[in-house]
Amino acid sequence: MRFFSDNAARVSPQVLAALIEADQVDTAYDGDRWSARLDEAFSDLFGTPVDALWVTTGTAANCLALAALCPPFGGVLCHEEAHVETDEGGAPEFYTHGAKLMTIPGDGAKITPDALRARLGGIRNDVHQVQPRALTITNATEYGRVYDPDEVAALGSLCREHGLRFHVDGARFANAVATLGCHPGDLTWRAGVDALSFGFVKNGGMMAEALIFFDESLAADTLRRRKRAGHLLSKGRYLAAQLLAILEGDLWLDNARAANAAAAIIAMAAGARCLHPVEANEIFLSVTAEEAASLRAQGFDFYDWGTGAARFVTSWHHDAQDVQPLADAIAAL
């Protein structure tokens, strides 16, 4: 009955089994045989050579990536409601040693090419204004909207035109791929993306995320940044084992599809209450304070989202039986 965040979801049994299997003596840090398999596993997944680093949090993945893409005196373009802007406690500025976040508006937390052009057009090319060096987008977005390959490629083309590096915050990247049914490369390197924060904790992992570099020249310095930031765990094999377990047999896609399907059941019951198209596993609904109280009185847990709105998030372990009571309760309001 808890729908407030997929961060609170259970851990996939396959991940727990992988942790037990990795519980043996091996080389420390990232020299173990599990960590050694990550580059090849993710290269196979994306269909191109990549460097894959494990980290413990999405914040670390995002901010280590931005530090690799933007110098301290540069700027990172992002949506005004992007997680890096609203929910990371100044970590992007901390990790980049002071790079400025330069925000862009857009419906559903999506940045359009026109909005990006307008933002770039308003920046003077002189020493008195911060010059943007990177763009970061979130896919799926903070409102559960999905960028399709053409949309990502259009932004990637603008990045190349203006000499910008391109990062994707993929905390729910699996959900986006599951919705679109496309190859993960179509949403990343083929569209001009340099780095991806590939989320696993929200999708069945315990405490492991992946930082993927499609430009392998960026990885060497990031290994040093990861150490300096306190994210080089001495027993890194336990993180690597989680990532490998979720990749195996496309569990990452199966989990995301299950979460998306559960969200679709709720969205159908909510109808016109939906404030945004439901394209992944987040549902934003229009509800009064009294209606929210009624849902909570029935045992449902969720976030209030400003005045007159609520957010519900489904997880990989939700099935139709789990979400049908919530769907019925919403339909009965």
N, C-alpha and C positions, 0 to 999 in steps of 0.2 A: 504493500500500500504506500510505499515511499517512492516519490517521483521528483524529488528536489534536485538530484544530481546523479549523473553516471559516474562521478568520482567516488560515490559511496557504494558502487555496485560490488557484487561478489567477484572473486577471482575465478577465472576459468579452471576447471579441474586439470586440464592439460598443463597449465602453468604451475600449479602446485606439484604435479608429478615431475615436471622438469626441474623444479627447485630441489626436490629430493634426489633426483638423479645427479644433479650437479654438486651435491653435498659430499664431496670427496676432495682429497688433497690435490691441488694443482698450483700452477704458477700464479702469483699475486697480480693485482691491478688488472691490466687488460692484456696480459700475456698468456692467458689460459686458452685452451682449445675451443671453448665456446665463443669467446670474443674473437678469436682468429677466423671464425666462420662467418662473421657478420657481413663483411664486405662482399663476399661471394653470394650470400643468401639474398641480400638486398639488391645486388647487381642483377641477379637472375630475376628478381621480382620486377624491377624497373626496366629491364632490357637494355641496360647501359652500365658501364663501369661507374661505381660510386664508392665513396668512403662513408662508412656508417659508424657512428660513435654512440655508445650508450650513455645516458644521463638519468638522473633520478626523477626530474620534474620537467613539466612542460615549460615552466618559466626559464629554467636553465637552458633547455633546448632552444627556445626562442631567442634568448638574450645572448647566448654564445654565438648563435648564427648571426645576429645583428652586429655583434662585435667584429665578426669576421668580414662583414660586408660594408661596414660604415666606419670611417675614422672618427675620433672624438670631436672634431670640428665640423663634421657633416650633419646631415639630417636624414631621418627615416620617415618616409611618407607612409601614413596608415589611416585607416578609417577612424573617425572621431569616437566610435564605440568599440574599437578593437580592444582585445584583451590586453595587449601590450600597453595601451593607453589608460584603460580604466581599472585594471585588476592585477597589475603586477608590481605595485608598490614602489615604483621608481627603479625596478631592476634593469630595464633597458638602458636607462641613463647611467646606472652604476656599472654595468658590464661593459658598456661602450666607452666609459670614462667621459661621458658628458654629451654624447650625440643628442640632437634635438629631435623629438617626435613632432612631426608636421602633419596635422590632421586634415582629413577630407570627409565631407558629408556624403550620405548616400542611403537610399532606402534599403532596409533589411541588412544593414551593415556591409553592403557591397559597394565597391569602388568601380565606377564605370570609366571607360577610356575618356569620355568627355569631361568628367569631373577631374580626372588626373591631369588632362591637358590644361584645364582652367587653373588648377592649383600651381602647376609648373609655370604657366604664363604669368602668374602674379608675383614671381620671385625674381628680383633684380639680380643680375650677374655681377655683383660687386662684393667687396670685402665687408660691407655693412650688413649683409643678410646671409643667413645660413644657407648653404647650397645643398640640395638633396643629393644623397649618394645611393639610397636604396629605397625600395618599395616593399612593404609587407602586406599581405592579405591573409584572411582566415578562410579556410575551406574545409568543412562547412562553416558558415559565419556564426557570429554570436547570436544571431536570430534564426539559426537553422537553415539559412539559404545556401544554395550550392552554386558555385561557379562551374560552368561547363567548359570543356576544352577550348572552344572558340573564345570564350570570355577571358580565360587565362592567357591564351595566345595573344589576344589583342593588347592586354596589359604588358605582356612580355615584349611585344614589338615596340611599344612606347618606351619601355625601359631601355632597350638597346638603342633606340633613337636618341635618348637623352643621357646615355651613359650611366644608367642606374643598375645596381644589382637588384635581384628579385628573390624574395623569401616568401614561403608559404607557412603560416601557422596551421598545422594539420592536426590539431588536438582531436578533431573528428574527421580526419582525412578518410578513414575507412568508410565512414557513413556516406561521405560524398561519392566515393568510388562505387559503393553499393547502389546508391541511387541512380547514378549515371550508367552503370554497367560498362564503363570504358576501361581501357588499360591505364594503370596508374602513371605510366610514362606520359600519357596524353595530358595529364593535369600538372605535369612537372617539367622535366627536362625538354621534352619536345615543344613545350610552350615557352621556353626561355627561362625557367626557374633555376636559380643557382643553388638554393638550399631549402630543405623541407624539415620542419619539426613534425615527426610522424608520431602521433599519439597512440599509446597502447594502454595506459592506465584506465582510460574511460571505456576501453574495449576488451576488458578481460584480464589485463595485466595487474600486477601487484604494485610495483614501484620501479618501473622501467619505461623510459621513452627513448626514441631513436632520433638522432640528428643526422640527416642525410645530406651529403655534399655531392652535387652533380658536377661541380667544378672541383676536381680533386686537389687543386693547388691550395684550396682554402683549408684543408684538413690539418696540415702539419702545425700551423700556429694555433689552431683550435685545440689540439691536444694539450698544448702548453697552457692555454687559457682555462681549459677544463681543470687542470691540476691547480692552477693559481686560484681558481674560484672555489676550490674545495669539493669538486665533483668527481675526482678520480677515486673511486671506492677501491679499497684494498682487495675485496673479494668480488671483483667485477663479474666473475663467471655467473653469479646469481642473476645479474641484470641481463647478461647476454642470453642465458638459458631461457628467460622469460620471452624475449623477443623471438628467438628461434622457435619456441613452442607455438607462439601465436601465428607465425608465418607458415608453419608446417600444415600442409593439407588445406591451405587457404582458410584456416580458422579465423583469421582477422576479418575476412569477408563474410563468413557465415555469422559471426557475432554481430557485425554491423547490420547485416540484412535482418537479423532477428529484432534488433533494436528499432530499425526503421519500420518494420512491419507492425510492431507494437504501437509506434507513434501514429501510424496511418489509421489504426482502429480508433484511437482517441480523436484524431482530427475529423474523421467521418462523423462521429457522434457530436462533435462540437459545432460543425457547420459554420455558420456565419460568425460565430464567436472567435474564430481564428483571426488573429491580427496579422499573421504572416503566412504565406504558403508553407506547408509542412513538407520539407524536402529531405529531412534527415531524421534525427531522433529528438528534436526539441519542438514543443508545442506552446505557443503563446496565445493566451485566451483573454477575451474581455469578460471580466467578472466583477460584480459589485463586492463590497466588503461583506455584506450579508451572505452572498452566495459563496464566497471564499470560506467564511466561517461555517457554513453548512457542510461544505466538502470536508473541512477539517474535522468537524464533529462526527463524520462518518468514518474517520480514520485515515484520510488521504493526506499525504505530506507533500508540500510543493513550495516554491518560492513566490512571494508577492513580487511583482515586477512594475514598480511605480504605482501610480494611482489607477485603480480600476482594471488591473491586468495581473495575470499570473503566468508563471512558467512551469511546465511539466516536462520532465526528461525521462525517456525510457532507456533501458539498459539491455545489454546482450542477453541476460537471463530471463527477460520478460517474454512471456508468450501470450496468446490470445486470452487464456483463462486468467492470467494475472491482471490484464488491463481492462477486461470487459466490465468489472464492477465500477471502475472509474468512468469508463465511457457511458455506462448507464446512468451514473450519478450526474454527469455533466448534461446529458440529454434531458434529464428530469428537472433541471433547474428552471 
